[in-house]
Amino acid sequence: MASKQLLLIVETTETVTIKFASPCVAKARNPQSRFGFCNLSPNVILILVADSPSNVSSPASTDAGNPTDLTDPHAARRHKLEEIIKRGIDPWGSRFDDRLLVGQCRDRIGEIQFQTADGRTLELPDVESEEVDYRQWKSDNGPGEEIGPKVRVAGRILLSRDNGKLIFANIRDWTGDIQIFVGKNQVGEENFDLAKLLDLGDLIGVEGRLGRTNTGELTVFAEEVTLLTKMLEVPPEKHAGMTNTELRQRMRYADLAFNDGVMQTFLDRTKIIKSVRRTLDDQGFCEVEGPTLHTVPGGAAARPFETHHNALDMKLTMRIALELHLKRLMVGGMERVYELGRVYRNEGLSPRHNPEFTMIEIYQAYGDYESMMDLTEKIICDAIDQIGGGYVREFNGQQVDFTPPFQRQTYAALFEKATGVDPSDEAAVIELAKKLHLETAGKHPDVIRNEIFEEKVEDSLQGPIFVTDYPASICPLTKRKRGNPDIAERFELFICSMELANAYTELNDPDLQEELFKTQLDGLEEEDSMAKMDHDFVRALRYGMPPAGGLGIGIDRLVMVLTNSKSIRDVILFPVLRPE
């Protein structure tokens, strides 16, 4: 042979060492990997040897009538696909009814009655706390197992161990993993041959008896295996998984399927969102839907995405906040409203920022920012109760205690504690800013104070902590504190130095609102300003908006904290990424 290939088949029950006179490469090949090694039977070993790994081939590749190179993992899967089709089996499956989820199998296992060989019923033993003598399963090949009622499960193959006439596999659905035991004597030769053609990543259905092996592993002892979908791509290595962060986010389907814990994070996200809605609905709030396309961006200091409406020949922007339309509804008499949805800000990417993200804004007539603090605590604690794990949780390497009530500190007190400077001493504040190399020229003193606060204070806020009573001039939509017009009735909730929620006692004075809009916009570049003047919103306020508390919570950040995720992109199914 030109490539100096050697095919050696040795039948033995012992380990054999083979030495070659000429240089060559000999490696044991896993049948589920990308190499051309396979076990023909428990005692038959097929070894392929070549000058280099690139020359290793399978018997199929040496056959002129079958040129398929089965050392190519994609080609090997295609070859199995062809074999499956030749057997008259649909590789893309069909409906698979009456199945139990893996989680249901685990939840119900304590309730299942098992039968002994002589027909007696007995409870499934607790293998973690009891010594158990398992009866022999009705098989010439199997070890002792307890066998229970018939079940149907379906999932993706994650692990497979072929011992000749027995196959052990682990399959996963979206509630967990379960072991599958496939014996040739139990499923029949034809069905067992199909099982031999299955690869890691294939989706299968299994009908059989639910039980436990003699090691206590919950197992479905198969009586029939059904191929539901053939996977043609090669899955990631079992232990390494998908470790490239960007690849995981770009190929979220593979990330969910093969990386442990990812599915649970997104299922917890769903539970958290449902819990937030349930808490508000139970307190009489009404969920509404505002427009996504705005003629005037408002409600936040952010640069919007812009688009064009062809029929009306007008520029529109994607919403950067939910606030102003919800306040219009309060003017109309909807006293408790909220919206949970996507907002869009044409800004940078970071572990805490994604241009497209989910937030909730909540407005309660006849409330204020203190009533919003109470509501925030309840929303978060209810979500924790829903997903479990307790109020003391780990996030970002720190232990965070969510036991209510949360800590409350004023902006001024935290500023002075961190810097040693009284924030009301304007000269001292400017001097401190210069020491920190912060630009001060042309800036309002409150803007300078806030830049110092962000640099010196926020990173030290482990929380959960409500920071209250912000400088009024940086809060144009907020009512001034009674008795001190320089302070706004506003709080931000911080956890591990990350802002999670923002709330106000809402400003409902239309003349003051208009004046503050103009003051904030005056002299600023458009991309640095809060928004253009929203004259319709001011007009709405003139109809009379009741005193109210308003609250905004970043849902993605809340999920990050409660699931201990490092990046916002780890809790968004399809985050914004650069083109491939």
Secondary structure as UniProt FT lines:
FT   TURN            2..3
FT   STRAND          6..11
FT   STRAND          25..26
FT   TURN            31..34
FT   STRAND          38..41
FT   TURN            42..43
FT   STRAND          44..50
FT   HELIX           53..55
FT   HELIX           59..62
FT   TURN            64..65
FT   TURN            70..71
FT   HELIX           73..86
FT   TURN            87..88
FT   TURN            91..92
FT   HELIX           102..108
FT   HELIX           109..111
FT   STRAND          113..115
FT   TURN            117..118
FT   STRAND          121..123
FT   TURN            127..129
FT   STRAND          146..162
FT   STRAND          166..173
FT   TURN            174..175
FT   STRAND          176..183
FT   HELIX           184..187
FT   HELIX           189..196
FT   TURN            200..201
FT   STRAND          203..212
FT   TURN            214..215
FT   STRAND          218..229
FT   TURN            238..240
FT   HELIX           245..250
FT   HELIX           252..258
FT   TURN            260..261
FT   HELIX           262..282
FT   TURN            283..284
FT   STRAND          286..287
FT   STRAND          293..294
FT   STRAND          306..309
FT   TURN            310..313
FT   STRAND          314..318
FT   HELIX           323..331
FT   TURN            332..333
FT   STRAND          336..344
FT   TURN            351..352
FT   STRAND          356..365
FT   HELIX           369..387
FT   STRAND          392..395
FT   TURN            396..397
FT   STRAND          398..401
FT   STRAND          407..410
FT   HELIX           411..419
FT   TURN            423..424
FT   HELIX           426..435
FT   TURN            436..437
FT   TURN            441..442
FT   HELIX           445..456
FT   HELIX           458..460
FT   STRAND          465..471
FT   HELIX           472..474
FT   TURN            476..477
FT   STRAND          480..481
FT   TURN            482..483
FT   STRAND          484..495
FT   TURN            496..497
FT   STRAND          498..506
FT   HELIX           510..521
FT   TURN            522..523
FT   HELIX           526..528
FT   HELIX           535..542
FT   STRAND          548..554
FT   HELIX           555..563
FT   HELIX           568..570
//
